[in-house]
Each structure stands twice: as C-alpha cells, then as structure tokens.
Amino acid sequence: MPNPKRRHSKTRTRTRRAHDALAVPQFYLDKDSGEPQVPHRVNDAGVYKGRQILVGKEEKE
C-alpha cells in the first residue's frame, strides 16, 4: 500500500476539500399551494406548468 513520503501541507489539503461542500437544493414556491416544489416535477395535485397532467390525490377520493 503506497504511503506519502512527506506530509501534505494544510493549504494543499484544504484546497482539495474546497469542492466538497454540499450544494443547496433548488426549489420554488408553488403558486397554488405555496409549498416548496422541485423544478420540472409534477406536484402532489398532478399539476405541471399550470396544466392538470395526472389525477391528483384530492380528485381520487
């Protein structure tokens, strides 16, 4: 198993780890319900871009 011959500096280690931060997920607030929604997804009511695509949970019951 290869081992480093010399110790890496703190700067080198932190520079490498600079890209490891978690990204904040993108979302928008739905116009009808006001709930946060993920873009380009059908919401719980079955509406996508203002059009009824699927029969939602509310309409089934």
N, C-alpha and C positions, 0 to 999 in steps of 0.2 A: 504494500500500500504506500503510495508516494506521500511524503510529508514535506512541507515547505522548509527550505534550508534556513531562511530568515523570517522574522516576524513581519507581518504587513502593518503598515502604519495605520493610525486611527483615521486619517484623512482618506486613505485608499479604501478602507472598509466602509466608511460612511458614504463615500461617493458611490460605491456599488449598491448600497442599500437605499439610496435616494429614490429609486424607482419602485420600491416595494410597498409604498403607501396604498391603502385601499381607496378606490375611486367611489365617489358618492353616486348612487344610482339616480338616473334621470327619471323625472316624473312630471306630470302636470295635473292641475286640479280640474276635475270633470265639471262641465258647465251645468249639467242637470243635477247631479247629486252632491257636488262639491268635494267628493272624495279624491284622494290622490290616485292617479292611474298611470300605468306604464305605457309609453307611446307605442303606437302600432299594435295594440292588442284590443280585442273585444272586451268590453266591461261586463259586469255581472248581469246587467239587464239585457245584454245581447246587442248593444248599440255600438256601431263603429262609424266614425266620421258623420254623426248625426243621422245615420240610417239604421233601421232595425234589421239586423242580419240574422240573429238567432232568436228563438223563442226563449225569453228570459224566465227566471225562477218565479217571478211575480205573475206572469201570464199563465204558467202551467197550473197553478193551484186554483 
